[in-house]
């Protein structure tokens, strides 16, 4: 019975996510365009590495942020303003199942993103040396962190404000998150940028999917966000 | 055990007392309406019964359970229609009803339900593109999908077109026949007169009158009439054997059972003086008169049926201003 409700809710959440054009743009369109454009056009300071070897992990990090923070946050904020969350509170669905459904739905969309982006990257000549297990752990931790940030916005701000803030944060973290510009090219900004989960995730994906030891600092930053953001969201979330 | 028990309920928003000691109950197979102007405390009361708000004082029981602390035990057996919204904008009626059906152990048949509320022809249209009345009817369908024992319908006919109102009315009658306890709110008197077995009139967070419709309206047996202002009331009173009073100029009240003999005496008295009889109303008041008398700005206006009509429309400041943020 609970499982039936969960399955139905996951299906509904996922379908609505995939039906929203603006969501598809931010979760699939932009990452694919960035990956293809900056691989084919040599304007980025990626050093001696093949451009796609740098871009693929960064764009995967961007994809996680776009789904778990931007798409989830904005959708939830509007559901709150439309009274949907309130109405669901009067059904037997229950908040834990609703939250689980949202997270599962985010993971489903991420799987679609990964399949698409990895496929495009491989076609562009990406040759990863994956420690896939560690990469998956990093993605899951980042998903929880970004979902926490998105839900914290959705539960406290008006829907229109969440829309603006989530997109603004997305653009800033795209620029300083090691997604298209390598962190070491950011100069003095780099140490500030490393405090955020996007840089931590792209760092970890660069190392777990490419070469080099992953930085303990990045794991710590990601773990802190994965704990702190959901806690803040849980404490501040207003359901109506 | 009644299906719904409310005993001296108090709900505050900060220093504002929205509900100030409301008491009523409702049985299975009964339709009880909370009637009152906007801002009277109807929605706050219903939302407390639904478990969205906690009572600050008093006792509330739904099916013998506390809607706040036993919320998860009640949700499978209680249907809710919010005053507005509550549905995913891009979801069609068909998908919404199926999704909500998956939340419940033994839901109603989705297609039957969509037909029941008259949405068969727009079942695939996204919620945001439905008319206000269609949206409200979809919300009603979602309140019923889980076969509730108790249904809370907050303004079920607000913004609903005449055809939709008939659909809503039919559904409410069917619920009552099926033994469901229905609590609805409204500021529309006509709807309440059509739908409810019992009426609880609420104003400023208090119950100002409650009873079966007949009881509420039967309380004052009187005769009202209109004629030219300044009649010789003393003389007329002596003739009729009752103390006639003049309310607004030209409107008179005879506090006596409106038997034909009384009407005949009045007519004769006017005829002897060659006076016109402008308006004559006997017997039970309409619920509207009771409502306006109890909640209206002044009794004088309430005596005049035509000017009284404007009162429900002249809304007080929206209740939105007093909801918790």
Interface residues (C-beta under 8 A of the other chain):
Chain A: X1 X4 X5 X7 X8 X9 X12 X16 X19 X20 X78 X79 X82 X83 X84 X86 X87 X89 X90 X91 X92 X93 X94 X238 X240
Chain B: X50 X51 X52 X72 X75 X76 X78 X80 X82 X84 X85 X86 X87 X88 X89 X90 X91 X95 X98 X99 X100 X102 X103 X104 X105 X142 X146 X325
